[in-house]
Structures are given as structure tokens and as C-alpha cells.
Amino acid sequence: MRIRGIADTYLSRVDKIPKLSKQEFKKLFLKAKKGNSKATKKIIESNLHLVLPLAKKYCRPGIDLLDLVEEGNLGLMRAIKKYKPGKKVLLSTYATYWIEQSIRRAIEEQSKTIRIPSHIWESLKKWIKNWEHLHGELGRSPTLAEMAQELNFSVKQLKNITDTIEISHGIGSLETPIDEDGELFVKDVLKDSSTDTPENLIASLRTYDEMDKALGQLPPRERRILELRFGLKDNKILTLEQLGKKFHLSRERIRQLEKRAQKRLQWIAYKMRFI
């Protein structure tokens, strides 16, 4: 079954589980602390929806989504066991940390048994060689799109290379030095510098036919602000002051909305595997 099908099936089951009100949670939590297994089960079930988004975030080629979901569920159970209602932290926030830690740990363990195909290593060698050449020509780190053009690969092919290396050698594998002085690391070469700034993020997304699709997931006002701020529709760029007058908002408020829209767009682009 494809990842999307697995996710949809899991999500449809989880959505049928009723959410707990604050009062219901308090009552059940007191019972759970006294060893009531039924109460504990209800609390776990009502928070299962926290697991899937994190499992999907870390799912890569060679890693089974359901395995990550299972590990995330174990992390959720640990979080509920350790949680203290008196803390100024919601259970959902507290549990997210434990779920993510559990998933990351499982990936580290699983990565020890995964072998990187020889063609991936050959691609990495070619990447490093061409990266150094482009870096010298440009005077900066090349973007993923620029590297794709240089290597005659698609951006998605390059993303698959980085994903495979990271999964196969663990989350911290990109810290490996690749020069004699130990000053240049794999992560520096594989990093996509195209999203370091808002301008670069927009420029990177422009290399795809999916720009409108990505922008379409933003709230209408935030989408319009980005379109006008970066001239995405008619190449006419408006200043913060001009946008403020247009939307009847202060310059500072426009700046805040623009910043929020940029963060959302970056997350959307990441989810759509554009960056």
C-alpha cells in the first residue's frame, strides 16, 4: 500500500475516536495515575492524531511508515506516563517531544541495517566534485536547483540522494568532514542554500510549475501580500508602506504577516518536497 493510502487509512480510524474535553481529561488522568488501564487507554487513543504528522515527517525511502507510527505510539505512551498536569505545558505539546524522540531513535537503530546502493555513493562523489567547482565560480554555495542543472539530475533525484544517505547513516551522518582540513562537511555540500532567505525561497519555488499550488495553501490575505511583495503576478513589487495603505494596516503589521506567510510557505514547500 502506498504511503498516502496507509496514512489515509490510519487517519480515518483515528478521526473516529472522540476527543476529550478538559474535564474528561482531568477525570481520566486521575484514574490513570491510580492504575486504571481503561482510563489510560482512552487518553492514549484521544491523542493518537499527534503521531501520524511526525511519522510522515521522518518517513524516507527504506523506512516503513507504519513502523514509525508504532514507534511514535510508544513515545506517546511514555509521555502520558511522565506527564504532570500541574505543568504549564499542554499534554499535546509535551507528547509531541516524546513522540518525535521515539521516532528519531527508531530511525537511528534501523539505519544500522540499511546499505547505501553503490550508485548513490557514485552520485555523491560526483556531487561533491561539481559542488566545489560551482562554489568557486559563484563565490557562494550553489542551490539545489543549480546543482541539479549541473549534474543533469532532477531536484527530486538529489533529494532522494540526501534522504538515502541520512537514513542509512543516521540523523547525524551529514557531519562527516570531506576535506583534509576538516572544515568542509557533507552537510555543507548537500545543503540547499536556495531557502536561506525569503527571496531565495521564492526563486527556488519559481523553478517549479507548482508555485501557484504552493501559494494556494496560504490564507488569501497572506498569499496576496507575498504576490505583491515579490512581484509574483505582474512583476510589480510593492513596499511595506504601499501594502499597508492597500490593506489598511500598519507597516509593522504587514511585515508580521509577510514573515508569517514566508514561514508557512517554507513549510508547505518542505511538505511538497520542493525543498
N, C-alpha and C positions, 0 to 999 in steps of 0.2 A: 504493500500500500504506500502511496506517495505521502510525503511529509504533510502536505496540506490536508489530505484525506484523514490521516491519523489525528492531526490537530483538530479538525472539524468534529470528528467523532468524539474525541476526548472532551472538547469544549461543550458539545451538545449535552453530554452526560452531566458535566459539572454545572451547567446552567440550570439544570432541573433541580439542583439541590437548593433548598430555600436558604436565604441569607438570614443571619441572626441580628436581632435588634440589640441595642446596648444592654437593655435589661436582661434579655435572654442570655446574652454572652456572660454577664456577671453571674447569673444564677448557675449556668452550666460550668463556668470556670471554678466556682467554689466547690461544686460537686466533683469536678475533675481532680482538683487538688486533694480531695479526700479519697481518691482512688476509684471513682465511678468511671468505669470504662466506657459506658454508653455516652456519658457527657463529653468525655474526651473525643470520642469518635465523631460526635456532632460538630464539635469545634473544628476538628481537622477537616471534615467534609465541607464545612461552610467557607473554608479558606483555600480549598484546592485550586480555585481560579488564579491564585497567585503564582502557581508553579509553571504553567504552560508558557507564558511570555518569556520567562527566564530560560526555560529549556530550549525554546526556539532560538533565543539569542545566541546560545552557545552551540547549537547544532551545526555540524560541518560534515563534509564527506567523510565516511568511515565511522561516524558516530551515530548510534541509533537514537532517535528522538524519544521513544518510549523508555529507553534506559535512563535518559536524562530526566524524564518526568518522574520515574520511580525514585531516582536519587533525590530529586527535588522534594518529593513527598516525604522522604526520610528526614530531610532538612527541616521541613515544616513541622514534623512531629517533634523534633528536638527543640525547635523554637517554642512550641506550645508548652513543652515540659519545663523550659527555663524561664519563660515569661513571667513577669510580675506586674499585675495590673496597676500597681501604685506608681510605676514609672511614667514619665511624661512622654512616652513613645507608644504609638498605636501598635497593636499586635501585628497588623499588616506590614508596617514598616520594619518592625523587629524581625518578623518571619522572613521578609524578603532577603535580609542579610544572610540568615542561616540557609535558606534555600539556595542562594547563589553560591555560598561557600561549599555546600554539599555537591552541587553540580560541577563546580570547578575542580574539586578534589577527585571526583569520579573521572573526569576527563584526564587529569594528570596520571591517574592509575592506568586508565585504558590506553593512554598514549604510549606506554612502555611496550605494548604488544603490537603496535602498528608499524609497518615497514613502509618507508617512503619509496615509491617506484623510482627506478633509475632515470626515467625521462624527466621527472620533477627535479632531480639533482642537476641534470644537464641544463635544464631551463634556468635554474638558479645561478649556475656558473655564468651562463650567457647574460643573464640579467645583471649580475654584478659587474661584468666587464663593460657592458653597454652603459650602465648607470654611471660608472666612473668617467666614461667618455662624454656623456651628456652633461654631467655635473661640471666638467671642465669647460665645455662650450657655453653653457648657460650661466655659469657662475652662481648656481643655486641648485637645490635638489629638484630633479625633474618630477613632474606629476605622474600619476599612474597612467593617465591618458597619453602623455608624451612617451612613457616607457613602452606602452602598448604599440604605438606607432613605430617606434624604433625597432622593436622586436618582431613586428608583424604578427602580434597576438591581439586578441580582443581583451578589453579590460576585465571581462568576466574570467577569462583564462588566467590572467595574472592574479586575480583574487583567489582562484582555486589553488594556485601555487602557494600563496601565503597561508591560506587556510590549512592546506595539507601539511606544510612544514610546522606550523604552530601546533596543530593537533598531534602530529607524530612525535614531536619532541617536547611537548608540554607547553603550557602557557608562557613560561619564561624563556623558551628556546631562542627567541629573537635577540637575546642579549649576547649572543656569541660574537666575539671580535673576528673581523675578517682581514685586518691589515696587520703589518708587522709591529706597529707601534701600539696596537690595542686601542686605538682611538675611534675606529670606524666599526660599527656593529651591523649585524644582519638587519636589525630593526630599522637602521638609518636608510638602508638601501631599499627595503621593502615598503617603507612608509610612503603613503600617498600624501605629498605636500599640497595637493590641489585643494584641500579643505581647511588649510591653516587660517585663512581669512574668509570673510563673507564674500569678497569679490572672487576669490579662487573657487569657493564652493559653487557660486553661480556659474562661473566659467566652466567648471567641471561638468555640471549638470547640462550645460548647453551642448555638450558633446553627445547627448542622448536625444532621441526623439521623444523621450518620456518627460521632458521638462514640464509640460502642461499637466501631465498626470501627477507629478510630484507636487506641484503648486496647488493642484486641485484638492489636495488633502488638508490644506491650511484653511483656517477660518476666512471667510470672504474679505473682511477688512484687512487682515494681515497679508493675505495674498496680494491685494491691490497695492498696499504700501510697498511691498517688495518689487512689484512690477514697475511702479513709478520711481522708486528709489534707484533702481538699477537699469531702467530703460528697457525692460524685457518685452514690451509690446511695440512701442514705436521709437525706441532708442532715445527718447527724451527723458533725461534724468532730472528729478526734482530734488531740491534741498529739503532739509528737515523743516525749515521755516515755511517753505512753499506747501509742503504736505500738511503742516499744521493748519494753515489757512484753508486748505481744501477740505480737511476733515473736521475743522472747527475744534482743534485740540492744541494743547501747548506743544512747543518744540520738544520739550523733555518727554512728554507722553508719547509722541511719535517715535522718539529714539528708543523708548522702552518697548513699544510694540514691534519696532523693527528688529530689535535684539531678540525678542521672544520668537518672532517669526523665523529668524535665522536659525535659532536652536531647534525649532520644530522641523524646519526644512532639512537640517543636517540629520536629524533622527529619522525622518521619512526616507531620505536618500540612503541611509545606512540599512534600514529595513528592506528597501527595494534592491539592496546590493548594488547601488550605483557608486558607492564609495567604500 
